[in-house]
Amino acid sequence: MSSRYRVVGAAENVDMRAPSDSELYECDVDERRIISAYCCTCEAEATLYVEVGDSEPWEHDVSNPSHVVDYWRDA
């Protein structure tokens, strides 16, 4: 960077004190979740019923670590 430029910091109109939006998982921590899983490699699908605190991956994802699997939460 040339010495003729001067960087001071954030713009004056940026308020960094406001809280960020919370994730869905942070809002309803006591609710059961329905997660959909789709294997992009072999096109297998599954619907997972996940209990609170459960973080187990789909067994297809565990048995096929080279596959690309997408997870998303159904509303």
mmJSON file of the N, C-alpha and C atoms, coordinates in Angstrom:
{"data_MODEL":{"atom_site":{
"group_PDB":["ATOM","ATOM","ATOM","ATOM","ATOM","ATOM","ATOM","ATOM","ATOM","ATOM","ATOM","ATOM","ATOM","ATOM","ATOM","ATOM","ATOM","ATOM","ATOM","ATOM","ATOM","ATOM","ATOM","ATOM","ATOM","ATOM","ATOM","ATOM","ATOM","ATOM","ATOM","ATOM","ATOM","ATOM","ATOM","ATOM","ATOM","ATOM","ATOM","ATOM","ATOM","ATOM","ATOM","ATOM","ATOM","ATOM","ATOM","ATOM","ATOM","ATOM","ATOM","ATOM","ATOM","ATOM","ATOM","ATOM","ATOM","ATOM","ATOM","ATOM","ATOM","ATOM","ATOM","ATOM","ATOM","ATOM","ATOM","ATOM","ATOM","ATOM","ATOM","ATOM","ATOM","ATOM","ATOM","ATOM","ATOM","ATOM","ATOM","ATOM","ATOM","ATOM","ATOM","ATOM","ATOM","ATOM","ATOM","ATOM","ATOM","ATOM","ATOM","ATOM","ATOM","ATOM","ATOM","ATOM","ATOM","ATOM","ATOM","ATOM","ATOM","ATOM","ATOM","ATOM","ATOM","ATOM","ATOM","ATOM","ATOM","ATOM","ATOM","ATOM","ATOM","ATOM","ATOM","ATOM","ATOM","ATOM","ATOM","ATOM","ATOM","ATOM","ATOM","ATOM","ATOM","ATOM","ATOM","ATOM","ATOM","ATOM","ATOM","ATOM","ATOM","ATOM","ATOM","ATOM","ATOM","ATOM","ATOM","ATOM","ATOM","ATOM","ATOM","ATOM","ATOM","ATOM","ATOM","ATOM","ATOM","ATOM","ATOM","ATOM","ATOM","ATOM","ATOM","ATOM","ATOM","ATOM","ATOM","ATOM","ATOM","ATOM","ATOM","ATOM","ATOM","ATOM","ATOM","ATOM","ATOM","ATOM","ATOM","ATOM","ATOM","ATOM","ATOM","ATOM","ATOM","ATOM","ATOM","ATOM","ATOM","ATOM","ATOM","ATOM","ATOM","ATOM","ATOM","ATOM","ATOM","ATOM","ATOM","ATOM","ATOM","ATOM","ATOM","ATOM","ATOM","ATOM","ATOM","ATOM","ATOM","ATOM","ATOM","ATOM","ATOM","ATOM","ATOM","ATOM","ATOM","ATOM","ATOM","ATOM","ATOM","ATOM","ATOM","ATOM","ATOM","ATOM","ATOM","ATOM","ATOM","ATOM","ATOM","ATOM","ATOM"],
"id":[1,2,3,4,5,6,7,8,9,10,11,12,13,14,15,16,17,18,19,20,21,22,23,24,25,26,27,28,29,30,31,32,33,34,35,36,37,38,39,40,41,42,43,44,45,46,47,48,49,50,51,52,53,54,55,56,57,58,59,60,61,62,63,64,65,66,67,68,69,70,71,72,73,74,75,76,77,78,79,80,81,82,83,84,85,86,87,88,89,90,91,92,93,94,95,96,97,98,99,100,101,102,103,104,105,106,107,108,109,110,111,112,113,114,115,116,117,118,119,120,121,122,123,124,125,126,127,128,129,130,131,132,133,134,135,136,137,138,139,140,141,142,143,144,145,146,147,148,149,150,151,152,153,154,155,156,157,158,159,160,161,162,163,164,165,166,167,168,169,170,171,172,173,174,175,176,177,178,179,180,181,182,183,184,185,186,187,188,189,190,191,192,193,194,195,196,197,198,199,200,201,202,203,204,205,206,207,208,209,210,211,212,213,214,215,216,217,218,219,220,221,222,223,224,225],
"type_symbol":["N","C","C","N","C","C","N","C","C","N","C","C","N","C","C","N","C","C","N","C","C","N","C","C","N","C","C","N","C","C","N","C","C","N","C","C","N","C","C","N","C","C","N","C","C","N","C","C","N","C","C","N","C","C","N","C","C","N","C","C","N","C","C","N","C","C","N","C","C","N","C","C","N","C","C","N","C","C","N","C","C","N","C","C","N","C","C","N","C","C","N","C","C","N","C","C","N","C","C","N","C","C","N","C","C","N","C","C","N","C","C","N","C","C","N","C","C","N","C","C","N","C","C","N","C","C","N","C","C","N","C","C","N","C","C","N","C","C","N","C","C","N","C","C","N","C","C","N","C","C","N","C","C","N","C","C","N","C","C","N","C","C","N","C","C","N","C","C","N","C","C","N","C","C","N","C","C","N","C","C","N","C","C","N","C","C","N","C","C","N","C","C","N","C","C","N","C","C","N","C","C","N","C","C","N","C","C","N","C","C","N","C","C","N","C","C","N","C","C","N","C","C","N","C","C"],
"label_atom_id":["N","CA","C","N","CA","C","N","CA","C","N","CA","C","N","CA","C","N","CA","C","N","CA","C","N","CA","C","N","CA","C","N","CA","C","N","CA","C","N","CA","C","N","CA","C","N","CA","C","N","CA","C","N","CA","C","N","CA","C","N","CA","C","N","CA","C","N","CA","C","N","CA","C","N","CA","C","N","CA","C","N","CA","C","N","CA","C","N","CA","C","N","CA","C","N","CA","C","N","CA","C","N","CA","C","N","CA","C","N","CA","C","N","CA","C","N","CA","C","N","CA","C","N","CA","C","N","CA","C","N","CA","C","N","CA","C","N","CA","C","N","CA","C","N","CA","C","N","CA","C","N","CA","C","N","CA","C","N","CA","C","N","CA","C","N","CA","C","N","CA","C","N","CA","C","N","CA","C","N","CA","C","N","CA","C","N","CA","C","N","CA","C","N","CA","C","N","CA","C","N","CA","C","N","CA","C","N","CA","C","N","CA","C","N","CA","C","N","CA","C","N","CA","C","N","CA","C","N","CA","C","N","CA","C","N","CA","C","N","CA","C","N","CA","C","N","CA","C","N","CA","C","N","CA","C","N","CA","C","N","CA","C"],
"label_alt_id":[null,null,null,null,null,null,null,null,null,null,null,null,null,null,null,null,null,null,null,null,null,null,null,null,null,null,null,null,null,null,null,null,null,null,null,null,null,null,null,null,null,null,null,null,null,null,null,null,null,null,null,null,null,null,null,null,null,null,null,null,null,null,null,null,null,null,null,null,null,null,null,null,null,null,null,null,null,null,null,null,null,null,null,null,null,null,null,null,null,null,null,null,null,null,null,null,null,null,null,null,null,null,null,null,null,null,null,null,null,null,null,null,null,null,null,null,null,null,null,null,null,null,null,null,null,null,null,null,null,null,null,null,null,null,null,null,null,null,null,null,null,null,null,null,null,null,null,null,null,null,null,null,null,null,null,null,null,null,null,null,null,null,null,null,null,null,null,null,null,null,null,null,null,null,null,null,null,null,null,null,null,null,null,null,null,null,null,null,null,null,null,null,null,null,null,null,null,null,null,null,null,null,null,null,null,null,null,null,null,null,null,null,null,null,null,null,null,null,null,null,null,null,null,null,null],
"label_comp_id":["MET","MET","MET","SER","SER","SER","SER","SER","SER","ARG","ARG","ARG","TYR","TYR","TYR","ARG","ARG","ARG","VAL","VAL","VAL","VAL","VAL","VAL","GLY","GLY","GLY","ALA","ALA","ALA","ALA","ALA","ALA","GLU","GLU","GLU","ASN","ASN","ASN","VAL","VAL","VAL","ASP","ASP","ASP","MET","MET","MET","ARG","ARG","ARG","ALA","ALA","ALA","PRO","PRO","PRO","SER","SER","SER","ASP","ASP","ASP","SER","SER","SER","GLU","GLU","GLU","LEU","LEU","LEU","TYR","TYR","TYR","GLU","GLU","GLU","CYS","CYS","CYS","ASP","ASP","ASP","VAL","VAL","VAL","ASP","ASP","ASP","GLU","GLU","GLU","ARG","ARG","ARG","ARG","ARG","ARG","ILE","ILE","ILE","ILE","ILE","ILE","SER","SER","SER","ALA","ALA","ALA","TYR","TYR","TYR","CYS","CYS","CYS","CYS","CYS","CYS","THR","THR","THR","CYS","CYS","CYS","GLU","GLU","GLU","ALA","ALA","ALA","GLU","GLU","GLU","ALA","ALA","ALA","THR","THR","THR","LEU","LEU","LEU","TYR","TYR","TYR","VAL","VAL","VAL","GLU","GLU","GLU","VAL","VAL","VAL","GLY","GLY","GLY","ASP","ASP","ASP","SER","SER","SER","GLU","GLU","GLU","PRO","PRO","PRO","TRP","TRP","TRP","GLU","GLU","GLU","HIS","HIS","HIS","ASP","ASP","ASP","VAL","VAL","VAL","SER","SER","SER","ASN","ASN","ASN","PRO","PRO","PRO","SER","SER","SER","HIS","HIS","HIS","VAL","VAL","VAL","VAL","VAL","VAL","ASP","ASP","ASP","TYR","TYR","TYR","TRP","TRP","TRP","ARG","ARG","ARG","ASP","ASP","ASP","ALA","ALA","ALA"],
"label_asym_id":["A","A","A","A","A","A","A","A","A","A","A","A","A","A","A","A","A","A","A","A","A","A","A","A","A","A","A","A","A","A","A","A","A","A","A","A","A","A","A","A","A","A","A","A","A","A","A","A","A","A","A","A","A","A","A","A","A","A","A","A","A","A","A","A","A","A","A","A","A","A","A","A","A","A","A","A","A","A","A","A","A","A","A","A","A","A","A","A","A","A","A","A","A","A","A","A","A","A","A","A","A","A","A","A","A","A","A","A","A","A","A","A","A","A","A","A","A","A","A","A","A","A","A","A","A","A","A","A","A","A","A","A","A","A","A","A","A","A","A","A","A","A","A","A","A","A","A","A","A","A","A","A","A","A","A","A","A","A","A","A","A","A","A","A","A","A","A","A","A","A","A","A","A","A","A","A","A","A","A","A","A","A","A","A","A","A","A","A","A","A","A","A","A","A","A","A","A","A","A","A","A","A","A","A","A","A","A","A","A","A","A","A","A","A","A","A","A","A","A","A","A","A","A","A","A"],
"label_entity_id":["1","1","1","1","1","1","1","1","1","1","1","1","1","1","1","1","1","1","1","1","1","1","1","1","1","1","1","1","1","1","1","1","1","1","1","1","1","1","1","1","1","1","1","1","1","1","1","1","1","1","1","1","1","1","1","1","1","1","1","1","1","1","1","1","1","1","1","1","1","1","1","1","1","1","1","1","1","1","1","1","1","1","1","1","1","1","1","1","1","1","1","1","1","1","1","1","1","1","1","1","1","1","1","1","1","1","1","1","1","1","1","1","1","1","1","1","1","1","1","1","1","1","1","1","1","1","1","1","1","1","1","1","1","1","1","1","1","1","1","1","1","1","1","1","1","1","1","1","1","1","1","1","1","1","1","1","1","1","1","1","1","1","1","1","1","1","1","1","1","1","1","1","1","1","1","1","1","1","1","1","1","1","1","1","1","1","1","1","1","1","1","1","1","1","1","1","1","1","1","1","1","1","1","1","1","1","1","1","1","1","1","1","1","1","1","1","1","1","1","1","1","1","1","1","1"],
"label_seq_id":[1,1,1,2,2,2,3,3,3,4,4,4,5,5,5,6,6,6,7,7,7,8,8,8,9,9,9,10,10,10,11,11,11,12,12,12,13,13,13,14,14,14,15,15,15,16,16,16,17,17,17,18,18,18,19,19,19,20,20,20,21,21,21,22,22,22,23,23,23,24,24,24,25,25,25,26,26,26,27,27,27,28,28,28,29,29,29,30,30,30,31,31,31,32,32,32,33,33,33,34,34,34,35,35,35,36,36,36,37,37,37,38,38,38,39,39,39,40,40,40,41,41,41,42,42,42,43,43,43,44,44,44,45,45,45,46,46,46,47,47,47,48,48,48,49,49,49,50,50,50,51,51,51,52,52,52,53,53,53,54,54,54,55,55,55,56,56,56,57,57,57,58,58,58,59,59,59,60,60,60,61,61,61,62,62,62,63,63,63,64,64,64,65,65,65,66,66,66,67,67,67,68,68,68,69,69,69,70,70,70,71,71,71,72,72,72,73,73,73,74,74,74,75,75,75],
"pdbx_PDB_ins_code":[null,null,null,null,null,null,null,null,null,null,null,null,null,null,null,null,null,null,null,null,null,null,null,null,null,null,null,null,null,null,null,null,null,null,null,null,null,null,null,null,null,null,null,null,null,null,null,null,null,null,null,null,null,null,null,null,null,null,null,null,null,null,null,null,null,null,null,null,null,null,null,null,null,null,null,null,null,null,null,null,null,null,null,null,null,null,null,null,null,null,null,null,null,null,null,null,null,null,null,null,null,null,null,null,null,null,null,null,null,null,null,null,null,null,null,null,null,null,null,null,null,null,null,null,null,null,null,null,null,null,null,null,null,null,null,null,null,null,null,null,null,null,null,null,null,null,null,null,null,null,null,null,null,null,null,null,null,null,null,null,null,null,null,null,null,null,null,null,null,null,null,null,null,null,null,null,null,null,null,null,null,null,null,null,null,null,null,null,null,null,null,null,null,null,null,null,null,null,null,null,null,null,null,null,null,null,null,null,null,null,null,null,null,null,null,null,null,null,null,null,null,null,null,null,null],
"Cartn_x":[0.858,0.0,0.904,0.554,1.332,1.213,2.215,2.196,1.239,0.678,-0.261,-1.666,-1.914,-3.212,-3.146,-4.249,-4.308,-5.559,-5.392,-6.511,-6.707,-7.93,-8.185,-8.953,-9.995,-10.796,-12.175,-13.146,-14.517,-15.158,-16.111,-16.835,-17.599,-17.834,-18.494,-19.941,-20.592,-21.996,-22.204,-21.167,-21.282,-21.35,-22.445,-22.634,-22.348,-21.242,-20.839,-21.366,-22.149,-22.646,-23.904,-24.636,-25.898,-25.642,-26.481,-26.291,-26.618,-25.928,-26.199,-27.44,-28.029,-29.198,-28.799,-29.64,-29.331,-29.757,-29.065,-29.375,-30.641,-31.294,-32.49,-32.2,-31.001,-30.659,-30.455,-30.166,-30.006,-31.349,-32.363,-33.666,-34.515,-34.562,-35.428,-34.583,-33.863,-32.922,-33.601,-34.889,-35.591,-36.476,-36.384,-37.283,-36.598,-37.346,-36.828,-36.704,-35.776,-35.519,-35.687,-36.188,-36.276,-35.254,-34.26,-33.165,-33.266,-33.166,-33.11,-31.657,-31.312,-29.952,-30.02,-29.115,-29.062,-27.607,-27.306,-25.96,-25.85,-25.009,-24.827,-24.063,-23.362,-22.563,-23.41,-24.194,-24.975,-26.481,-26.915,-28.318,-29.188,-28.6,-29.385,-29.988,-31.156,-31.858,-32.281,-32.424,-32.925,-33.521,-34.47,-35.026,-34.628,-33.943,-33.438,-34.263,-34.725,-35.445,-34.445,-33.999,-32.891,-33.419,-32.981,-33.333,-32.455,-32.853,-32.096,-30.727,-29.676,-28.322,-27.685,-28.42,-27.886,-27.123,-25.908,-25.106,-24.564,-25.222,-24.783,-25.034,-24.036,-24.256,-25.049,-25.519,-26.252,-25.324,-25.811,-24.954,-24.37,-25.07,-24.537,-23.3,-23.348,-22.22,-21.012,-21.258,-20.172,-19.553,-20.393,-19.884,-19.281,-19.562,-19.015,-18.379,-17.197,-16.596,-16.193,-16.074,-15.692,-16.894,-18.112,-19.313,-19.563,-20.21,-20.596,-22.054,-22.318,-23.669,-24.115,-25.332,-25.938,-26.967,-26.935,-27.925,-28.674,-29.972,-30.735,-31.902,-32.339,-33.43,-34.759,-35.704,-37.051,-37.821,-38.571,-39.344,-40.624],
"Cartn_y":[-1.168,0.0,1.231,2.179,3.402,4.219,5.008,5.811,6.994,7.268,8.386,8.01,6.715,6.286,6.184,6.526,6.465,5.694,4.596,3.786,4.061,4.46,4.842,3.753,3.192,2.17,2.08,1.644,1.49,2.853,2.88,4.111,4.557,5.838,6.387,5.933,5.583,5.211,3.71,2.962,1.533,1.314,0.726,0.453,-1.023,-1.323,-2.7,-3.23,-2.437,-2.862,-3.691,-3.659,-4.381,-5.886,-6.69,-8.145,-8.676,-9.735,-10.349,-11.226,-11.56,-12.43,-13.813,-14.408,-15.728,-16.805,-17.918,-19.052,-19.749,-20.514,-21.25,-22.223,-22.828,-23.805,-23.164,-21.867,-21.168,-20.743,-20.578,-20.098,-21.194,-22.353,-23.428,-24.622,-24.437,-25.453,-26.685,-26.607,-27.742,-28.476,-28.143,-28.702,-29.811,-30.86,-31.908,-31.347,-31.893,-31.359,-32.439,-32.033,-32.916,-32.414,-33.238,-32.886,-33.75,-33.139,-33.877,-34.009,-35.169,-35.427,-35.952,-35.479,-35.894,-36.108,-37.269,-37.57,-37.121,-36.134,-35.605,-36.575,-37.532,-38.48,-39.626,-40.268,-41.432,-41.199,-39.985,-39.561,-40.288,-40.77,-41.367,-40.242,-40.499,-39.504,-40.114,-39.264,-39.718,-38.542,-38.846,-37.869,-38.314,-37.441,-37.765,-37.044,-37.778,-37.195,-37.088,-35.882,-35.656,-35.144,-35.808,-35.386,-34.2,-33.508,-32.383,-32.871,-32.192,-32.54,-33.625,-34.244,-35.312,-34.705,-35.156,-34.632,-35.76,-36.9,-38.037,-37.779,-38.017,-37.853,-39.025,-38.87,-39.898,-41.081,-42.319,-43.5,-43.648,-43.174,-43.2,-42.295,-41.166,-40.227,-40.829,-41.584,-42.221,-43.365,-44.171,-45.33,-44.974,-43.777,-43.333,-41.958,-41.885,-40.579,-39.765,-40.395,-39.649,-39.019,-39.363,-38.794,-37.387,-36.583,-35.225,-35.266,-34.923,-34.995,-33.604,-33.234,-31.966,-32.251,-31.443,-31.505,-30.176,-30.232,-29.008,-29.318,-28.303,-28.453,-28.128,-29.032,-28.791,-27.952,-27.017,-26.127,-26.767],
"Cartn_z":[0.0,0.0,0.0,-0.768,-0.868,0.416,0.713,1.934,1.852,0.686,0.577,1.053,1.309,1.826,3.339,3.965,5.427,5.842,6.555,7.009,8.492,8.867,10.245,10.98,10.408,11.096,10.485,11.27,10.792,10.543,9.652,9.375,10.61,10.737,11.92,12.055,10.946,11.004,11.251,11.592,11.859,13.359,13.808,15.234,15.477,16.113,16.356,17.685,18.419,19.723,19.645,18.565,18.448,18.38,19.026,18.983,17.589,17.205,15.914,16.023,14.891,14.876,15.38,16.212,16.744,15.752,15.821,14.959,15.458,14.575,14.96,16.095,16.082,17.108,18.468,18.505,19.768,20.355,19.528,19.989,20.613,19.991,20.477,20.918,22.005,22.462,23.047,23.391,23.979,22.978,21.722,20.725,19.939,19.623,18.742,17.34,16.59,15.257,14.197,13.042,11.889,10.883,10.608,9.715,8.469,7.306,6.058,5.639,5.119,4.655,3.234,2.398,0.995,0.6,0.054,-0.411,-1.858,-2.102,-3.453,-4.351,-3.765,-4.532,-5.076,-4.214,-4.662,-4.614,-4.286,-4.285,-3.259,-2.169,-1.082,-0.249,0.334,1.143,2.468,3.476,4.772,5.525,6.402,7.314,8.714,9.44,10.77,11.816,12.819,13.945,15.087,15.377,16.29,17.629,18.699,20.052,20.453,21.483,22.007,22.469,22.039,22.422,21.581,20.683,19.841,18.672,18.462,17.36,16.488,16.524,15.727,14.238,13.382,11.944,11.368,10.169,9.443,9.227,9.437,9.317,7.914,6.898,5.526,5.417,6.093,6.088,6.805,7.86,8.612,7.815,7.177,6.436,5.085,4.575,3.296,3.464,4.062,4.367,3.136,1.983,0.783,0.081,0.509,-0.108,0.411,-0.412,-0.026,0.399,1.666,2.213,2.637,2.234,2.642,3.731,4.783,5.852,5.879,6.134,6.355,7.283,7.95,8.913,8.249,8.403,7.885,8.894,8.379,9.269,9.694],
"occupancy":[1.0,1.0,1.0,1.0,1.0,1.0,1.0,1.0,1.0,1.0,1.0,1.0,1.0,1.0,1.0,1.0,1.0,1.0,1.0,1.0,1.0,1.0,1.0,1.0,1.0,1.0,1.0,1.0,1.0,1.0,1.0,1.0,1.0,1.0,1.0,1.0,1.0,1.0,1.0,1.0,1.0,1.0,1.0,1.0,1.0,1.0,1.0,1.0,1.0,1.0,1.0,1.0,1.0,1.0,1.0,1.0,1.0,1.0,1.0,1.0,1.0,1.0,1.0,1.0,1.0,1.0,1.0,1.0,1.0,1.0,1.0,1.0,1.0,1.0,1.0,1.0,1.0,1.0,1.0,1.0,1.0,1.0,1.0,1.0,1.0,1.0,1.0,1.0,1.0,1.0,1.0,1.0,1.0,1.0,1.0,1.0,1.0,1.0,1.0,1.0,1.0,1.0,1.0,1.0,1.0,1.0,1.0,1.0,1.0,1.0,1.0,1.0,1.0,1.0,1.0,1.0,1.0,1.0,1.0,1.0,1.0,1.0,1.0,1.0,1.0,1.0,1.0,1.0,1.0,1.0,1.0,1.0,1.0,1.0,1.0,1.0,1.0,1.0,1.0,1.0,1.0,1.0,1.0,1.0,1.0,1.0,1.0,1.0,1.0,1.0,1.0,1.0,1.0,1.0,1.0,1.0,1.0,1.0,1.0,1.0,1.0,1.0,1.0,1.0,1.0,1.0,1.0,1.0,1.0,1.0,1.0,1.0,1.0,1.0,1.0,1.0,1.0,1.0,1.0,1.0,1.0,1.0,1.0,1.0,1.0,1.0,1.0,1.0,1.0,1.0,1.0,1.0,1.0,1.0,1.0,1.0,1.0,1.0,1.0,1.0,1.0,1.0,1.0,1.0,1.0,1.0,1.0,1.0,1.0,1.0,1.0,1.0,1.0,1.0,1.0,1.0,1.0,1.0,1.0,1.0,1.0,1.0,1.0,1.0,1.0],
"B_iso_or_equiv":[0.0,0.0,0.0,0.0,0.0,0.0,0.0,0.0,0.0,0.0,0.0,0.0,0.0,0.0,0.0,0.0,0.0,0.0,0.0,0.0,0.0,0.0,0.0,0.0,0.0,0.0,0.0,0.0,0.0,0.0,0.0,0.0,0.0,0.0,0.0,0.0,0.0,0.0,0.0,0.0,0.0,0.0,0.0,0.0,0.0,0.0,0.0,0.0,0.0,0.0,0.0,0.0,0.0,0.0,0.0,0.0,0.0,0.0,0.0,0.0,0.0,0.0,0.0,0.0,0.0,0.0,0.0,0.0,0.0,0.0,0.0,0.0,0.0,0.0,0.0,0.0,0.0,0.0,0.0,0.0,0.0,0.0,0.0,0.0,0.0,0.0,0.0,0.0,0.0,0.0,0.0,0.0,0.0,0.0,0.0,0.0,0.0,0.0,0.0,0.0,0.0,0.0,0.0,0.0,0.0,0.0,0.0,0.0,0.0,0.0,0.0,0.0,0.0,0.0,0.0,0.0,0.0,0.0,0.0,0.0,0.0,0.0,0.0,0.0,0.0,0.0,0.0,0.0,0.0,0.0,0.0,0.0,0.0,0.0,0.0,0.0,0.0,0.0,0.0,0.0,0.0,0.0,0.0,0.0,0.0,0.0,0.0,0.0,0.0,0.0,0.0,0.0,0.0,0.0,0.0,0.0,0.0,0.0,0.0,0.0,0.0,0.0,0.0,0.0,0.0,0.0,0.0,0.0,0.0,0.0,0.0,0.0,0.0,0.0,0.0,0.0,0.0,0.0,0.0,0.0,0.0,0.0,0.0,0.0,0.0,0.0,0.0,0.0,0.0,0.0,0.0,0.0,0.0,0.0,0.0,0.0,0.0,0.0,0.0,0.0,0.0,0.0,0.0,0.0,0.0,0.0,0.0,0.0,0.0,0.0,0.0,0.0,0.0,0.0,0.0,0.0,0.0,0.0,0.0,0.0,0.0,0.0,0.0,0.0,0.0],
"pdbx_formal_charge":[null,null,null,null,null,null,null,null,null,null,null,null,null,null,null,null,null,null,null,null,null,null,null,null,null,null,null,null,null,null,null,null,null,null,null,null,null,null,null,null,null,null,null,null,null,null,null,null,null,null,null,null,null,null,null,null,null,null,null,null,null,null,null,null,null,null,null,null,null,null,null,null,null,null,null,null,null,null,null,null,null,null,null,null,null,null,null,null,null,null,null,null,null,null,null,null,null,null,null,null,null,null,null,null,null,null,null,null,null,null,null,null,null,null,null,null,null,null,null,null,null,null,null,null,null,null,null,null,null,null,null,null,null,null,null,null,null,null,null,null,null,null,null,null,null,null,null,null,null,null,null,null,null,null,null,null,null,null,null,null,null,null,null,null,null,null,null,null,null,null,null,null,null,null,null,null,null,null,null,null,null,null,null,null,null,null,null,null,null,null,null,null,null,null,null,null,null,null,null,null,null,null,null,null,null,null,null,null,null,null,null,null,null,null,null,null,null,null,null,null,null,null,null,null,null],
"auth_seq_id":[1,1,1,2,2,2,3,3,3,4,4,4,5,5,5,6,6,6,7,7,7,8,8,8,9,9,9,10,10,10,11,11,11,12,12,12,13,13,13,14,14,14,15,15,15,16,16,16,17,17,17,18,18,18,19,19,19,20,20,20,21,21,21,22,22,22,23,23,23,24,24,24,25,25,25,26,26,26,27,27,27,28,28,28,29,29,29,30,30,30,31,31,31,32,32,32,33,33,33,34,34,34,35,35,35,36,36,36,37,37,37,38,38,38,39,39,39,40,40,40,41,41,41,42,42,42,43,43,43,44,44,44,45,45,45,46,46,46,47,47,47,48,48,48,49,49,49,50,50,50,51,51,51,52,52,52,53,53,53,54,54,54,55,55,55,56,56,56,57,57,57,58,58,58,59,59,59,60,60,60,61,61,61,62,62,62,63,63,63,64,64,64,65,65,65,66,66,66,67,67,67,68,68,68,69,69,69,70,70,70,71,71,71,72,72,72,73,73,73,74,74,74,75,75,75],
"auth_comp_id":["MET","MET","MET","SER","SER","SER","SER","SER","SER","ARG","ARG","ARG","TYR","TYR","TYR","ARG","ARG","ARG","VAL","VAL","VAL","VAL","VAL","VAL","GLY","GLY","GLY","ALA","ALA","ALA","ALA","ALA","ALA","GLU","GLU","GLU","ASN","ASN","ASN","VAL","VAL","VAL","ASP","ASP","ASP","MET","MET","MET","ARG","ARG","ARG","ALA","ALA","ALA","PRO","PRO","PRO","SER","SER","SER","ASP","ASP","ASP","SER","SER","SER","GLU","GLU","GLU","LEU","LEU","LEU","TYR","TYR","TYR","GLU","GLU","GLU","CYS","CYS","CYS","ASP","ASP","ASP","VAL","VAL","VAL","ASP","ASP","ASP","GLU","GLU","GLU","ARG","ARG","ARG","ARG","ARG","ARG","ILE","ILE","ILE","ILE","ILE","ILE","SER","SER","SER","ALA","ALA","ALA","TYR","TYR","TYR","CYS","CYS","CYS","CYS","CYS","CYS","THR","THR","THR","CYS","CYS","CYS","GLU","GLU","GLU","ALA","ALA","ALA","GLU","GLU","GLU","ALA","ALA","ALA","THR","THR","THR","LEU","LEU","LEU","TYR","TYR","TYR","VAL","VAL","VAL","GLU","GLU","GLU","VAL","VAL","VAL","GLY","GLY","GLY","ASP","ASP","ASP","SER","SER","SER","GLU","GLU","GLU","PRO","PRO","PRO","TRP","TRP","TRP","GLU","GLU","GLU","HIS","HIS","HIS","ASP","ASP","ASP","VAL","VAL","VAL","SER","SER","SER","ASN","ASN","ASN","PRO","PRO","PRO","SER","SER","SER","HIS","HIS","HIS","VAL","VAL","VAL","VAL","VAL","VAL","ASP","ASP","ASP","TYR","TYR","TYR","TRP","TRP","TRP","ARG","ARG","ARG","ASP","ASP","ASP","ALA","ALA","ALA"],
"auth_asym_id":["A","A","A","A","A","A","A","A","A","A","A","A","A","A","A","A","A","A","A","A","A","A","A","A","A","A","A","A","A","A","A","A","A","A","A","A","A","A","A","A","A","A","A","A","A","A","A","A","A","A","A","A","A","A","A","A","A","A","A","A","A","A","A","A","A","A","A","A","A","A","A","A","A","A","A","A","A","A","A","A","A","A","A","A","A","A","A","A","A","A","A","A","A","A","A","A","A","A","A","A","A","A","A","A","A","A","A","A","A","A","A","A","A","A","A","A","A","A","A","A","A","A","A","A","A","A","A","A","A","A","A","A","A","A","A","A","A","A","A","A","A","A","A","A","A","A","A","A","A","A","A","A","A","A","A","A","A","A","A","A","A","A","A","A","A","A","A","A","A","A","A","A","A","A","A","A","A","A","A","A","A","A","A","A","A","A","A","A","A","A","A","A","A","A","A","A","A","A","A","A","A","A","A","A","A","A","A","A","A","A","A","A","A","A","A","A","A","A","A","A","A","A","A","A","A"],
"auth_atom_id":["N","CA","C","N","CA","C","N","CA","C","N","CA","C","N","CA","C","N","CA","C","N","CA","C","N","CA","C","N","CA","C","N","CA","C","N","CA","C","N","CA","C","N","CA","C","N","CA","C","N","CA","C","N","CA","C","N","CA","C","N","CA","C","N","CA","C","N","CA","C","N","CA","C","N","CA","C","N","CA","C","N","CA","C","N","CA","C","N","CA","C","N","CA","C","N","CA","C","N","CA","C","N","CA","C","N","CA","C","N","CA","C","N","CA","C","N","CA","C","N","CA","C","N","CA","C","N","CA","C","N","CA","C","N","CA","C","N","CA","C","N","CA","C","N","CA","C","N","CA","C","N","CA","C","N","CA","C","N","CA","C","N","CA","C","N","CA","C","N","CA","C","N","CA","C","N","CA","C","N","CA","C","N","CA","C","N","CA","C","N","CA","C","N","CA","C","N","CA","C","N","CA","C","N","CA","C","N","CA","C","N","CA","C","N","CA","C","N","CA","C","N","CA","C","N","CA","C","N","CA","C","N","CA","C","N","CA","C","N","CA","C","N","CA","C","N","CA","C","N","CA","C","N","CA","C","N","CA","C","N","CA","C"],
"pdbx_PDB_model_num":[1,1,1,1,1,1,1,1,1,1,1,1,1,1,1,1,1,1,1,1,1,1,1,1,1,1,1,1,1,1,1,1,1,1,1,1,1,1,1,1,1,1,1,1,1,1,1,1,1,1,1,1,1,1,1,1,1,1,1,1,1,1,1,1,1,1,1,1,1,1,1,1,1,1,1,1,1,1,1,1,1,1,1,1,1,1,1,1,1,1,1,1,1,1,1,1,1,1,1,1,1,1,1,1,1,1,1,1,1,1,1,1,1,1,1,1,1,1,1,1,1,1,1,1,1,1,1,1,1,1,1,1,1,1,1,1,1,1,1,1,1,1,1,1,1,1,1,1,1,1,1,1,1,1,1,1,1,1,1,1,1,1,1,1,1,1,1,1,1,1,1,1,1,1,1,1,1,1,1,1,1,1,1,1,1,1,1,1,1,1,1,1,1,1,1,1,1,1,1,1,1,1,1,1,1,1,1,1,1,1,1,1,1,1,1,1,1,1,1,1,1,1,1,1,1]
}}}
